[in-house]
Amino acid sequence: MASETEEALPPGAILHDTLNQVSSIISVAQLCLISKEVSPEIQHDLKRIVEMTKAVAANLKRLAETLEEEEEA
């Protein structure tokens, strides 16, 4: 259940926070990719995770831009 402060956030702020979290996931996955201790199978999966997460980030960014445009209108 969300706290009262989370519920009070506007949709744009929630999207911004989520986008930051997605960016952190991408960064961690990319750091794992450059590690020499990760097997090729795991590297392949990490590359897929990075690609999918970047797509999610792009969608969230478009959604945030749409919300901003609607708020301005």
DSSP file (Angstrom, degrees, kcal/mol; ACC not computed):
  #  RESIDUE AA STRUCTURE BP1 BP2  ACC     N-H-->O    O-->H-N    N-H-->O    O-->H-N    TCO  KAPPA ALPHA  PHI   PSI    X-CA   Y-CA   Z-CA
    1    1 A M              0   0    0      0, 0.0     2,-0.1     0, 0.0     0, 0.0   0.000 360.0 360.0 360.0 138.9    0.0    0.0    0.0
    2    2 A A        -     0   0    0      1,-0.1     2,-0.0     2,-0.1     0, 0.0  -0.448 360.0-117.4 -76.9 146.7    1.3    3.5   -0.9
    3    3 A S     >  -     0   0    0     -2,-0.1     4,-2.0     1,-0.1     5,-0.2  -0.288  30.4-103.1 -75.9 169.6    2.0    6.0    1.9
    4    4 A E  H  > S+     0   0    0      1,-0.2     4,-1.4     2,-0.2    -1,-0.1   0.869 122.1  53.6 -62.9 -36.1    0.2    9.2    2.1
    5    5 A T  H  > S+     0   0    0      1,-0.2     4,-0.5     2,-0.2    -1,-0.2   0.885 108.3  49.7 -68.5 -36.2    3.1   11.2    0.6
    6    6 A E  H >4 S+     0   0    0      1,-0.2     3,-1.0     2,-0.2    -1,-0.2   0.897 109.3  51.8 -66.3 -39.1    3.3    8.8   -2.4
    7    7 A E  H 3< S+     0   0    0     -4,-2.0    -1,-0.2     1,-0.2    -2,-0.2   0.789 104.8  57.6 -67.1 -27.0   -0.5    9.2   -3.0
    8    8 A A  H 3< S+     0   0    0     -4,-1.4    -1,-0.2    -5,-0.2    -2,-0.2   0.624  83.3 105.3 -80.6 -12.5   -0.1   13.0   -2.9
    9    9 A L  S << S-     0   0    0     -3,-1.0    -3,-0.0    -4,-0.5    -4,-0.0  -0.431  75.1-119.0 -70.0 139.6    2.5   13.1   -5.7
   10   10 A P    >>  -     0   0    0      0, 0.0     4,-2.0     0, 0.0     3,-0.7  -0.398  29.0-106.4 -71.7 157.1    1.2   14.2   -9.1
   11   11 A P  H 3> S+     0   0    0      0, 0.0     4,-2.6     0, 0.0     5,-0.2   0.854 119.4  56.6 -53.7 -38.2    1.4   11.7  -12.0
   12   12 A G  H 3> S+     0   0    0      1,-0.2     4,-2.2     2,-0.2     5,-0.1   0.889 107.2  48.1 -62.4 -39.0    4.3   13.6  -13.6
   13   13 A A  H <> S+     0   0    0     -3,-0.7     4,-2.5     2,-0.2    -1,-0.2   0.889 110.8  50.9 -68.9 -39.3    6.4   13.3  -10.4
   14   14 A I  H  X S+     0   0    0     -4,-2.0     4,-2.5     2,-0.2    -2,-0.2   0.923 111.4  48.2 -62.9 -43.9    5.6    9.6  -10.1
   15   15 A L  H  X S+     0   0    0     -4,-2.6     4,-2.7    -5,-0.2    -2,-0.2   0.902 110.2  52.2 -62.9 -40.6    6.7    9.1  -13.7
   16   16 A H  H  X S+     0   0    0     -4,-2.2     4,-2.1     2,-0.2    -2,-0.2   0.931 111.4  46.3 -61.5 -46.3    9.9   11.0  -13.1
   17   17 A D  H  X S+     0   0    0     -4,-2.5     4,-2.1     1,-0.2    -2,-0.2   0.911 113.2  49.8 -61.7 -42.9   10.7    8.8  -10.1
   18   18 A T  H  X S+     0   0    0     -4,-2.5     4,-2.5     1,-0.2    -2,-0.2   0.899 108.6  52.3 -64.0 -40.9    9.9    5.7  -12.0
   19   19 A L  H  X S+     0   0    0     -4,-2.7     4,-2.3     1,-0.2    -1,-0.2   0.890 108.4  51.2 -62.6 -39.6   12.1    6.8  -14.9
   20   20 A N  H  X S+     0   0    0     -4,-2.1     4,-1.8     2,-0.2    -1,-0.2   0.898 110.0  49.6 -63.3 -40.2   15.0    7.4  -12.5
   21   21 A Q  H  X S+     0   0    0     -4,-2.1     4,-2.0     2,-0.2    -2,-0.2   0.905 110.0  50.4 -65.1 -41.4   14.5    3.9  -11.1
   22   22 A V  H  X S+     0   0    0     -4,-2.5     4,-2.3     1,-0.2    -2,-0.2   0.902 108.4  52.9 -62.9 -41.2   14.5    2.4  -14.6
   23   23 A S  H  X S+     0   0    0     -4,-2.3     4,-2.2     1,-0.2    -1,-0.2   0.879 107.5  52.0 -61.7 -37.9   17.7    4.3  -15.4
   24   24 A S  H  X S+     0   0    0     -4,-1.8     4,-2.5     2,-0.2    -1,-0.2   0.896 107.5  51.8 -65.1 -40.2   19.3    2.8  -12.3
   25   25 A I  H  X S+     0   0    0     -4,-2.0     4,-2.4     1,-0.2    -2,-0.2   0.925 109.6  49.8 -61.3 -44.4   18.2   -0.7  -13.5
   26   26 A I  H  X S+     0   0    0     -4,-2.3     4,-2.5     1,-0.2    -2,-0.2   0.923 110.6  50.4 -59.9 -44.8   19.9   -0.1  -16.9
   27   27 A S  H  X S+     0   0    0     -4,-2.2     4,-2.3     2,-0.2    -2,-0.2   0.918 110.9  47.7 -61.7 -45.1   23.1    1.1  -15.2
   28   28 A V  H  X S+     0   0    0     -4,-2.5     4,-2.2     2,-0.2    -1,-0.2   0.925 112.6  48.9 -62.8 -44.5   23.3   -1.9  -12.9
   29   29 A A  H  X S+     0   0    0     -4,-2.4     4,-1.9     1,-0.2    -2,-0.2   0.899 110.9  50.4 -62.9 -40.3   22.7   -4.3  -15.8
   30   30 A Q  H  X S+     0   0    0     -4,-2.5     4,-1.4     2,-0.2    -1,-0.2   0.883 108.7  51.9 -66.6 -37.4   25.3   -2.5  -17.9
   31   31 A L  H  X S+     0   0    0     -4,-2.3     4,-0.6     1,-0.2    -1,-0.2   0.900 109.1  50.6 -63.4 -40.1   27.8   -2.8  -15.1
   32   32 A C  H >< S+     0   0    0     -4,-2.2     3,-0.8     1,-0.2    -2,-0.2   0.872 105.1  58.4 -63.8 -36.2   27.1   -6.5  -14.9
   33   33 A L  H 3< S+     0   0    0     -4,-1.9    -1,-0.2     1,-0.2    -2,-0.2   0.857 104.5  49.2 -63.3 -35.5   27.7   -6.8  -18.6
   34   34 A I  H 3< S+     0   0    0     -4,-1.4    -1,-0.2    -3,-0.2     2,-0.2   0.583  87.9 106.6 -83.0  -7.5   31.2   -5.4  -18.4
   35   35 A S    X<  -     0   0    0     -3,-0.8     3,-0.9    -4,-0.6    -3,-0.0  -0.519  65.3-147.4 -70.8 135.4   32.1   -7.8  -15.6
   36   36 A K  T 3  S+     0   0    0     -2,-0.2    -1,-0.1     1,-0.2    -4,-0.0   0.554  91.9  69.1 -78.6  -7.5   34.4  -10.6  -16.7
   37   37 A E  T 3  S+     0   0    0     -5,-0.1     2,-0.5     2,-0.1    -1,-0.2   0.394  76.3  98.1 -93.1   2.9   32.7  -13.0  -14.2
   38   38 A V  S <  S-     0   0    0     -3,-0.9     5,-0.0    -6,-0.2     0, 0.0  -0.792  74.8-123.1 -97.7 131.4   29.4  -13.2  -16.0
   39   39 A S     >  -     0   0    0     -2,-0.5     4,-2.6     1,-0.1     5,-0.2  -0.243  24.6-110.4 -67.4 158.3   28.7  -16.2  -18.2
   40   40 A P  H  > S+     0   0    0      0, 0.0     4,-2.3     0, 0.0     5,-0.1   0.848 119.0  54.8 -58.2 -34.8   27.8  -15.6  -21.9
   41   41 A E  H  > S+     0   0    0      2,-0.2     4,-2.1     1,-0.2     5,-0.1   0.924 110.3  44.8 -65.3 -43.4   24.3  -16.8  -21.2
   42   42 A I  H  > S+     0   0    0      2,-0.2     4,-2.9     1,-0.2    -1,-0.2   0.895 110.7  54.7 -67.6 -39.2   23.8  -14.3  -18.5
   43   43 A Q  H  X S+     0   0    0     -4,-2.6     4,-2.4     2,-0.2    -2,-0.2   0.913 107.7  50.4 -59.0 -42.3   25.4  -11.5  -20.6
   44   44 A H  H  X S+     0   0    0     -4,-2.3     4,-1.9     2,-0.2    -2,-0.2   0.933 112.0  46.8 -61.1 -45.9   22.8  -12.3  -23.3
   45   45 A D  H  X S+     0   0    0     -4,-2.1     4,-2.4     1,-0.2    -2,-0.2   0.897 111.2  51.9 -63.6 -40.2   20.0  -12.1  -20.8
   46   46 A L  H  X S+     0   0    0     -4,-2.9     4,-2.7     2,-0.2    -1,-0.2   0.892 106.8  53.1 -64.1 -39.0   21.4   -8.8  -19.4
   47   47 A K  H  X S+     0   0    0     -4,-2.4     4,-2.5     2,-0.2    -1,-0.2   0.913 109.8  48.5 -61.4 -41.7   21.6   -7.3  -22.9
   48   48 A R  H  X S+     0   0    0     -4,-1.9     4,-2.8     2,-0.2     5,-0.2   0.909 110.6  51.1 -63.8 -41.5   17.9   -8.2  -23.4
   49   49 A I  H  X S+     0   0    0     -4,-2.4     4,-2.7     2,-0.2     5,-0.2   0.923 110.5  48.8 -61.2 -44.5   17.0   -6.7  -20.1
   50   50 A V  H  X S+     0   0    0     -4,-2.7     4,-2.4     2,-0.2    -2,-0.2   0.931 112.7  47.9 -61.2 -46.0   18.9   -3.5  -21.0
   51   51 A E  H  X S+     0   0    0     -4,-2.5     4,-1.7     1,-0.2    -2,-0.2   0.935 115.2  44.0 -61.4 -47.4   17.1   -3.3  -24.4
   52   52 A M  H  X S+     0   0    0     -4,-2.8     4,-2.1     1,-0.2    -1,-0.2   0.895 113.7  50.7 -65.9 -39.3   13.6   -3.9  -22.9
   53   53 A T  H  X S+     0   0    0     -4,-2.7     4,-2.6    -5,-0.2    -1,-0.2   0.870 107.5  53.2 -68.6 -35.8   14.2   -1.5  -20.0
   54   54 A K  H  X S+     0   0    0     -4,-2.4     4,-2.2    -5,-0.2    -1,-0.2   0.884 108.5  50.9 -63.7 -37.4   15.4    1.2  -22.4
   55   55 A A  H  X S+     0   0    0     -4,-1.7     4,-2.1     2,-0.2    -2,-0.2   0.907 110.1  49.2 -65.3 -41.2   12.1    0.7  -24.3
   56   56 A V  H  X S+     0   0    0     -4,-2.1     4,-2.6     2,-0.2    -2,-0.2   0.917 110.3  51.5 -62.4 -43.2   10.2    1.1  -21.1
   57   57 A A  H  X S+     0   0    0     -4,-2.6     4,-2.4     1,-0.2    -2,-0.2   0.903 108.8  50.5 -61.3 -41.5   12.1    4.2  -20.3
   58   58 A A  H  X S+     0   0    0     -4,-2.2     4,-2.3     2,-0.2    -1,-0.2   0.908 111.1  48.7 -63.5 -41.3   11.3    5.7  -23.7
   59   59 A N  H  X S+     0   0    0     -4,-2.1     4,-2.5     2,-0.2    -2,-0.2   0.910 111.4  49.4 -64.7 -42.1    7.6    4.9  -23.2
   60   60 A L  H  X S+     0   0    0     -4,-2.6     4,-2.6     2,-0.2    -2,-0.2   0.892 109.7  51.7 -64.0 -38.9    7.6    6.5  -19.7
   61   61 A K  H  X S+     0   0    0     -4,-2.4     4,-2.3     2,-0.2    -2,-0.2   0.922 110.8  47.6 -64.0 -43.5    9.3    9.6  -21.1
   62   62 A R  H  X S+     0   0    0     -4,-2.3     4,-2.3     2,-0.2    -2,-0.2   0.905 111.9  50.6 -63.2 -40.5    6.7    9.9  -23.9
   63   63 A L  H  X S+     0   0    0     -4,-2.5     4,-2.5     2,-0.2    -2,-0.2   0.912 109.9  49.7 -63.5 -42.4    3.9    9.5  -21.3
   64   64 A A  H  X S+     0   0    0     -4,-2.6     4,-2.4     1,-0.2    -2,-0.2   0.904 110.7  50.1 -63.0 -41.2    5.5   12.2  -19.0
   65   65 A E  H  X S+     0   0    0     -4,-2.3     4,-2.2     2,-0.2    -1,-0.2   0.899 110.4  50.2 -63.7 -40.3    5.7   14.5  -22.0
   66   66 A T  H  X S+     0   0    0     -4,-2.3     4,-2.3     2,-0.2    -2,-0.2   0.917 110.2  49.9 -63.8 -43.6    2.0   13.9  -22.9
   67   67 A L  H  X S+     0   0    0     -4,-2.5     4,-2.4     1,-0.2    -2,-0.2   0.910 110.0  50.8 -62.0 -41.8    1.0   14.5  -19.3
   68   68 A E  H  X S+     0   0    0     -4,-2.4     4,-2.0     1,-0.2    -1,-0.2   0.914 110.1  49.8 -61.9 -42.4    2.9   17.8  -19.2
   69   69 A E  H  X S+     0   0    0     -4,-2.2     4,-1.4     1,-0.2    -1,-0.2   0.899 111.7  48.5 -63.0 -40.4    1.2   18.9  -22.5
   70   70 A E  H  < S+     0   0    0     -4,-2.3    -1,-0.2     1,-0.2    -2,-0.2   0.876 110.2  51.3 -67.9 -36.9   -2.2   18.0  -21.0
   71   71 A E  H  < S+     0   0    0     -4,-2.4    -1,-0.2     1,-0.2    -2,-0.2   0.857 110.4  49.5 -67.6 -34.0   -1.5   19.9  -17.8
   72   72 A E  H  <        0   0    0     -4,-2.0    -1,-0.2     1,-0.2    -2,-0.2   0.791 360.0 360.0 -73.7 -28.0   -0.4   23.0  -19.8
   73   73 A A     <        0   0    0     -4,-1.4    -1,-0.2    -5,-0.2    -2,-0.2   0.476 360.0 360.0 -75.4 360.0   -3.6   22.9  -22.0
